[in-house]
Amino acid sequence: MRKLRILAIALALALPLASCGDTETESSGTTGGSGGSTSGGEGTAGGMEAPPGSQDPATENWDSDDPGGDAAGAADGTAGGAQQGTTTAGQPAESPWGAPTAEQGRPLPPRRPMNGSARGAYAQGVQAAQRGDAQGAQRSFEQALSADGNAYKAAYNLGVMADRAGNERRALDYYRRALRVLPDYERAAQGIVTIHVRRGNIPDAIAFIEPLARQWVRNLHLQALYAEVLVHADRPDQALAAARTALRRDERFVPAMVAIIKASLKQGRTELAEAIIAQALEVDETNAELHYLKARMLLTEEGRMREALTELRRAVELRPDYAEARMALGIQFMAGANYTGALQQFQAAANLAPTLVAVHLNLGDAQRANKQWTAAKASFDRAISMQSNLPEAHFNLALMYMTAGADYPGQSNLESLRKAVNEFTQYRSMMGPRLDRDDPSEAYLEDLNRQVEREQRRIDRDAARSKRDSERAAREAAAAQGGGE
C-alpha cells in the first residue's frame, strides 16, 4: 500500500459569491453569530443574522421585509439613531464591553445600495451563477458594474469568478476595485488574503491586512481575518490577541472563535480547541468551517473516522463551494477506496480552485484509481506545469503507468512499464536527501525492472516464435509449389 502523497491546502480555497439574499459580511463561509442583530444587505431578507461590519443604510433593503434601522450598525454606533449606541438623550451609552461606543474606533463607512439600473443585472448574475452559467453570470455582473461604478458587490463577484477561472491577477484587480468603493469590505479583503496565502506569500498577506484591521477596528471580520493570517505566519500568540479584539466587542462572534481554534491547534492545545468548537457550534451550528475543523480533529483520533466523515459531509452540505472541505473529504474517500466519491469531490474542488497544485495532483490520483488514464495524465501534467519541482506528480504518474499497462491508450505494456520506471527514477532524483529509507518507490522499481525483463523476454520469445512460424510457412509453401510442378 503506497503512502498518500498530497500537498497542503491553503486557507479558503474558494470564496462564496455575494448573493441577492446575502448579508455580505460573512467571511470564510461563516454566518458570524452577532447576538441576533439584523442587517439590511442588497436584498437581505428581514431577520437574517449579520456580524458587525460597515453597515448598509435602511434604504438598502430593496427586497427586504425589514424596512427599519440596522441593529448591528447601531451596536457599533454607525446607524440607527437612539438604539444601542446612544441613549434617548443622544449621549453615548456604555457599551457591553465597558467603554462608550464612540471611543471604540472610527465609524465604519456606509454600505450604499446599487442604483436601480444595476440591481436587475446583479440579480440576474446571481441567478445565473446559481444555475452554473458562469458566462451569463459574468456578463450580468459586468452590466451591473457598468451601470453603477460603485457596485462593490458586483466587482467582488467578478473577482470570485475570475479566481475560479484561474485568473488570479484579474481577481485581485476586481477585489481592489471593490475595496476602493468600500474600504472595509471584508469579502474583498479575504479574496486578496486568500490569493496571497495560496501563493505562499504570507508576509504580503500580513502587509495587506494588518493596516486594514487597525484602520477599521469596528469591523470584526477584518480582525478575525487578520488573526487567521497570523496563524499562517506561525504567530499564534498574536493571532489570539487579534481574535480577542473582536470577541471583546461580541463574545459570540464565530469567525473570531474560528481563528482562536486555529491558533490553539497551532500551539498544540487541542483540548482548548475542542472546547471552543463545541461552544461555537452552539452559537452557529450551520457554520461549515466549524464542522471542517471538528473533522480535522476527529481524524487524529483512533476509531473516529465515521464521525469525521459525517462532519466533512456536513461542511460540504452547508457550503457546496467549500473547496477545502471537498479536498479533505476526497482524500478520505481515496483512503477508503471510494474512488467514485473521491473523483466527484476532487472534480468539484478543481472547478472551485483551479490554481491550486494540490487539487490537480489529487484529481489525477482519483482519475487513475477510476482507470481514466488520459484524464489522469492531463491532471498530473497540469500540476507539473504549475510547479515544476513536484516529485509527488512523478510518483503518481509512475503508479498510473504501472497500473494501466497495455490499457493505456496507444501504448504497449512494455512501454507503460518503462515509463513507470522513468517516472519513479525522476521522483527519486527530485526527492534527493528527503527520500525516506523505506520509501515505496524502491520496491516498486525493483518489481518494475523484473517485469520489464520478463516482458522483454516474452516479446523476444514471441518474435522468435513468429519468425520460426513464418519461415516454416514459407518452406511449406515453397515445397507445395515445387511438388505441384
C-alpha positions, 0 to 999 in steps of 0.5 A: 500500500503506497503512502498518500502523497498530497500537498497542503491546502491553503486557507479558503480555497474558494470564496462564496459569491455575494448573493441577492439574499446575502448579508455580505459580511460573512467571511470564510463561509461563516454566518458570524453569530452577532447576538441576533442583530439584523442587517439590511444587505442588497436584498437581505431578507428581514431577520437574517443574522449579520456580524458587525461590519460597515453597515448598509443604510435602511434604504438598502433593503430593496427586497427586504421585509425589514424596512427599519434601522440596522441593529448591528450598525447601531451596536457599533454606533454607525446607524440607527439613531437612539438604539444601542449606541446612544441613549434617548438623550443622544449621549453615548451609552456604555457599551457591553464591553465597558467603554462608550461606543464612540471611543471604540474606533472610527465609524465604519463607512456606509454600505450604499445600495446599487442604483436601480439600473444595476440591481436587475443585472446583479440579480440576474448574475446571481441567478445565473451563477446559481444555475452554473452559467458562469458566462451569463453570470459574468456578463450580468455582473459586468452590466451591473458594474457598468451601470453603477461604478460603485457596485462593490458587490458586483466587482467582488463577484467578478473577482470570485469568478475570475479566481475560479477561472484561474485568473488570479491577477484579474481577481485581485484587480476586481477585489481592489476595485471593490475595496476602493468603493468600500474600504472595509469590505471584508469579502474583498479583503479575504479574496486578496488574503486568500490569493496571497496565502495560496501563493505562499506569500504570507508576509504580503498577506500580513502587509495587506491586512494588518493596516486594514484591521487597525484602520477599521477596528469596528469591523470584526471580520477584518480582525478575525481575518487578520488573526487567521493570517497570523496563524499562517505566519506561525504567530499564534500568540498574536493571532489570539490577541487579534481574535480577542479584539473582536470577541471583546466587542461580541463574545459570540462572534464565530469567525473570531472563535474560528481563528482562536481554534486555529491558533490553539491547534497551532500551539498544540492545545487541542483540548482548548480547541475542542472546547471552543468548537463545541461552544461555537457550534452552539452559537452557529451550528450551520457554520461549515468551517466549524464542522471542517475543523471538528473533522480535522480533529476527529481524524487524529483520533483512533476509531473516529473516522465515521464521525469525521466523515459525517462532519466533512459531509456536513461542511460540504452540505452547508457550503457546496463551494467549500473547496477545502472541505471537498479536498479533505473529504476526497482524500478520505474517500481515496483512503477508503477506496471510494474512488467514485466519491473521491473523483466527484469531490476532487472534480468539484474542488478543481472547478472551485480552485483551479490554481491550486497544485494540490487539487490537480495532483489529487484529481489525477490520483482519483482519475487513475484509481477510476482507470481514466488514464488520459484524464489522469495524465492531463491532471498530473501534467497540469500540476507539473506545469504549475510547479515544476519541482513536484516529485509527488506528480512523478510518483503518481504518474509512475503508479498510473503507468504501472497500473494501466499497462497495455490499457493505456491508450496507444501504448504497449505494456512494455512501454507503460512499464518503462515509463513507470520506471522513468517516472519513479527514477525522476521522483527519486532524483527530485526527492534527493536527501528527503527520500525516506529509507523505506520509501515505496518507490524502491520496491516498486522499481525493483518489481518494475525492472523484473517485469520489464525483463520478463516482458522483454523476454516474452516479446523476444520469445514471441518474435522468435516464435513468429519468425520460426512460424513464418519461415516454416510457412514459407518452406511449406509453401515453397515445397507445395509449389515445387511438388505441384510442378 
